[in-house]
Amino acid sequence: MHHRPPYDTNANKKPTNVSVNGDLLRQAKSLKINLSQVLEQRLIEIVRDKQRELWLAENQKAMEDYNTYVQRNGVFSDGFKQF
């Protein structure tokens, strides 16, 4: 299943400054790790996870209410089951 990125993939790249452990940075450079690419990929994962957490928190009551309704009344297709 392919998910849409949680950001505008056409947005311009912006330079930024980050502070990183010096030895870790040295090792990453010696291994030719593209820091921008690694940071961007990890940020995508973190943003997606945080957005998912927020959505679940914001919608938890509605999901609980729906589950209660289904437990009491079943789902709309119960009368159509052929198995």
Secondary structure as GFF3:
##gff-version 3
##sequence-region A 1 83
A	DSSP	alpha_helix	22	30	.	.	.	ID=ss1
A	DSSP	alpha_helix	35	73	.	.	.	ID=ss2
A	DSSP	three_ten_helix	78	80	.	.	.	ID=ss3
###
